[in-house]
Amino acid sequence: QDYKITNMSAAATHYRMMKNSGKAKDFKFFFKKLSYTGEPIDPATLEFIDQTFNHIPACSMYGTTEIGVVLVNYPGAPDYVVKPGSLGKPVPGLKLQVQNPDGAPTPPDVVGELMLWRRDKWETTKDLAKIDTDGYFYHAGRADDVIISAGWTMSAVEIENTLLKHPNVKEVGVIGVPDETRGQVVKAFI
C-alpha cells in the first residue's frame, strides 16, 4: 500500500493466507499483475483474489526445476485471455501433451500425465493434468499423489479443493495411507 506495488508473485498458499487472515479489506491495493506458481490454487482463493484485487486475474506459471517454466498465463498481456485456475498454455516453441498410460493423448477434460516433448521424445513432468477444448492446461496433482482405493483413482488435489470449500477449513493436505481391504484410503490433515 505504502509503495503502490503493482506486481505480486506468490504461492497459492500466500494468497490463501491473505484470505484467511480477513485483513485484506484493511488495505488499498495497486496491483496490475498477479501471479502464482509452485502449487495449484483452489476455487475459493481464486474468488477471493477476484473480489479483493478488482478482477485482476491470478496468472499461473508452471514448471519444474528440471524443465523450467513451460506453461504460462502471461500476467498483464492484454491480448491473452486468462482462464481462472488454469496453468495457461505452452510457452512458444514448446510442445506439451496430456497422455494416457499407453502414451496416447487424452481427450479434453480427461486427467492424464503431463508430458513435454524434448530431445525427440516425450519426457514426464511427474504431474497429472487435463487440457480443455481451448488448449488450456489444468493441474490435477502429482503423478505420485494419486490415491487408488478399491480400484478408484483419486486426485489428492481434487479432494483438497473439495474440503477447502467448507468455511471452517483454512488449510488441508491429503495423502493415501495403506488399507488392508481397499489398498489405500484417503487421510486428510485439516
TAQUICOR-V656700 format. One record per residue. RES is the residue in one letter. NEAR is the number of other ideal C-beta (glycine too) atoms within 10 Angstrom. D_FIRST is the distance of its C-alpha to the first C-alpha in Angstrom with 2 decimals. Layout:
res:RES near:NEAR d_first:D_FIRST
res:RES near:NEAR d_first:D_FIRST
This chain:
res:Q near:9 d_first:0.00
res:D near:6 d_first:3.82
res:Y near:6 d_first:5.59
res:K near:9 d_first:5.09
res:I near:11 d_first:6.88
res:T near:13 d_first:9.69
res:N near:12 d_first:11.97
res:M near:19 d_first:12.17
res:S near:15 d_first:15.63
res:A near:16 d_first:16.66
res:A near:13 d_first:19.78
res:A near:19 d_first:20.49
res:T near:14 d_first:20.61
res:H near:14 d_first:16.90
res:Y near:23 d_first:16.12
res:R near:21 d_first:18.94
res:M near:14 d_first:17.66
res:M near:19 d_first:14.38
res:K near:20 d_first:16.83
res:N near:14 d_first:19.18
res:S near:10 d_first:16.86
res:G near:8 d_first:16.41
res:K near:9 d_first:13.00
res:A near:16 d_first:10.86
res:K near:7 d_first:11.80
res:D near:8 d_first:10.14
res:F near:10 d_first:6.52
res:K near:7 d_first:5.68
res:F near:16 d_first:5.76
res:F near:12 d_first:7.26
res:F near:17 d_first:9.67
res:K near:14 d_first:13.18
res:K near:16 d_first:14.81
res:L near:24 d_first:15.03
res:S near:18 d_first:17.91
res:Y near:25 d_first:19.71
res:T near:17 d_first:22.94
res:G near:15 d_first:25.28
res:E near:13 d_first:26.14
res:P near:21 d_first:26.63
res:I near:22 d_first:24.15
res:D near:23 d_first:25.54
res:P near:13 d_first:25.70
res:A near:16 d_first:23.90
res:T near:24 d_first:20.76
res:L near:18 d_first:21.05
res:E near:12 d_first:21.29
res:F near:18 d_first:18.17
res:I near:24 d_first:16.23
res:D near:15 d_first:17.94
res:Q near:12 d_first:17.20
res:T near:18 d_first:13.56
res:F near:19 d_first:12.44
res:N near:10 d_first:14.74
res:H near:8 d_first:17.73
res:I near:19 d_first:16.45
res:P near:22 d_first:19.04
res:A near:26 d_first:18.59
res:C near:23 d_first:21.06
res:S near:27 d_first:23.35
res:M near:19 d_first:24.83
res:Y near:26 d_first:28.04
res:G near:17 d_first:30.27
res:T near:14 d_first:31.98
res:T near:5 d_first:32.63
res:E near:10 d_first:36.13
res:I near:16 d_first:35.48
res:G near:10 d_first:31.97
res:V near:13 d_first:29.72
res:V near:21 d_first:32.11
res:L near:24 d_first:30.32
res:V near:21 d_first:27.14
res:N near:26 d_first:25.29
res:Y near:17 d_first:24.07
res:P near:23 d_first:20.31
res:G near:14 d_first:19.74
res:A near:12 d_first:23.51
res:P near:5 d_first:24.43
res:D near:5 d_first:27.99
res:Y near:14 d_first:27.41
res:V near:10 d_first:27.43
res:V near:18 d_first:25.48
res:K near:16 d_first:27.34
res:P near:15 d_first:25.07
res:G near:19 d_first:26.16
res:S near:23 d_first:28.26
res:L near:26 d_first:28.31
res:G near:23 d_first:28.86
res:K near:19 d_first:31.84
res:P near:18 d_first:33.55
res:V near:16 d_first:32.40
res:P near:6 d_first:34.92
res:G near:5 d_first:38.15
res:L near:15 d_first:37.86
res:K near:11 d_first:39.96
res:L near:23 d_first:38.94
res:Q near:19 d_first:40.92
res:V near:23 d_first:41.03
res:Q near:17 d_first:44.50
res:N near:13 d_first:46.96
res:P near:7 d_first:48.74
res:D near:6 d_first:51.55
res:G near:11 d_first:49.24
res:A near:10 d_first:49.38
res:P near:13 d_first:46.19
res:T near:16 d_first:45.04
res:P near:12 d_first:45.04
res:P near:12 d_first:41.73
res:D near:11 d_first:39.84
res:V near:12 d_first:42.08
res:V near:21 d_first:40.59
res:G near:22 d_first:42.03
res:E near:21 d_first:41.21
res:L near:27 d_first:38.76
res:M near:20 d_first:40.74
res:L near:22 d_first:40.06
res:W near:13 d_first:42.88
res:R near:12 d_first:43.24
res:R near:7 d_first:46.34
res:D near:5 d_first:48.55
res:K near:8 d_first:47.84
res:W near:15 d_first:45.42
res:E near:12 d_first:43.29
res:T near:14 d_first:41.58
res:T near:20 d_first:37.87
res:K near:14 d_first:38.85
res:D near:22 d_first:36.62
res:L near:24 d_first:37.64
res:A near:25 d_first:36.36
res:K near:20 d_first:37.46
res:I near:24 d_first:37.23
res:D near:12 d_first:37.22
res:T near:8 d_first:39.45
res:D near:10 d_first:36.82
res:G near:12 d_first:36.54
res:Y near:18 d_first:33.20
res:F near:25 d_first:33.34
res:Y near:22 d_first:32.19
res:H near:22 d_first:32.07
res:A near:23 d_first:34.60
res:G near:21 d_first:34.44
res:R near:14 d_first:36.15
res:A near:15 d_first:39.81
res:D near:9 d_first:40.63
res:D near:18 d_first:38.53
res:V near:17 d_first:41.05
res:I near:21 d_first:42.80
res:I near:12 d_first:46.39
res:S near:16 d_first:47.92
res:A near:10 d_first:51.41
res:G near:7 d_first:51.19
res:W near:10 d_first:47.85
res:T near:10 d_first:45.11
res:M near:17 d_first:41.66
res:S near:20 d_first:38.17
res:A near:22 d_first:36.15
res:V near:21 d_first:32.95
res:E near:15 d_first:34.40
res:I near:17 d_first:35.45
res:E near:21 d_first:32.03
res:N near:19 d_first:30.39
res:T near:14 d_first:32.98
res:L near:17 d_first:32.43
res:L near:18 d_first:28.63
res:K near:10 d_first:29.38
res:H near:11 d_first:30.62
res:P near:7 d_first:28.09
res:N near:5 d_first:29.04
res:V near:16 d_first:28.57
res:K near:13 d_first:25.26
res:E near:13 d_first:26.48
res:V near:17 d_first:29.87
res:G near:11 d_first:32.00
res:V near:22 d_first:35.43
res:I near:14 d_first:38.44
res:G near:18 d_first:42.13
res:V near:10 d_first:44.61
res:P near:8 d_first:48.40
res:D near:13 d_first:50.58
res:E near:5 d_first:54.41
res:T near:7 d_first:54.86
res:R near:15 d_first:51.94
res:G near:14 d_first:51.10
res:Q near:17 d_first:47.47
res:V near:14 d_first:45.49
res:V near:16 d_first:41.78
res:K near:12 d_first:40.10
res:A near:13 d_first:36.57
res:F near:9 d_first:34.34
res:I near:13 d_first:32.04
